Amino acid sequence: MGALDHLSYMFDCSGGGHRSSSKKLKRRRPLQTVEVKVKMDCEGCERKVRQSVEGMTGVTQVEVEPKQSKLTVIGYVDPNKVVSRVRHRTGKRAELWPYVPYDVVAHPYAPGVYDRKAPPGYVRNAEDPHLSHLARASSTEVRYTTAFSDENPTACAVM
């Protein structure tokens, strides 16, 4: 708490008086988008999932995509609370959205990243140190492969 905040509370004329030391300012959660994976088979499941999170404080928008089994909640909410509320209210298995777009991953067909159950255009988000050697080529490998490339105008003329 800065000096200006202290002085503004000390000379507050709004009737609140001096702020007691036991009261603390509540921090407001940032606006965020929470994506949850929940299996939905029918319109009843979709409605049940939507209603489970619409009543939460801080929720501003709810979108349900049953074909992708995806629930998107926008608001001032905690992601873990959203997941636990969906689990408790619906009785369904729910988890944070584990997929990222296909273009973001450096090596999408590596074991552990490629998932047959993922929606089209998505792969599993896995930050595994064992996959890092598959994703990036070393600088010497790049140098040798580009030296003999047909697309390189300064390539070796022997070929």
Secondary structure as UniProt FT lines:
FT   HELIX           3..10
FT   TURN            21..22
FT   STRAND          32..38
FT   HELIX           43..54
FT   TURN            57..58
FT   STRAND          59..65
FT   TURN            66..69
FT   STRAND          70..75
FT   HELIX           79..90
FT   STRAND          94..96
FT   STRAND          99..101
FT   TURN            102..104
FT   TURN            108..109
FT   TURN            111..113
FT   TURN            116..117
FT   TURN            120..121
FT   STRAND          122..124
FT   HELIX           129..131
FT   HELIX           132..135
FT   HELIX           139..147
FT   TURN            150..151
FT   TURN            153..154
FT   TURN            157..158
//
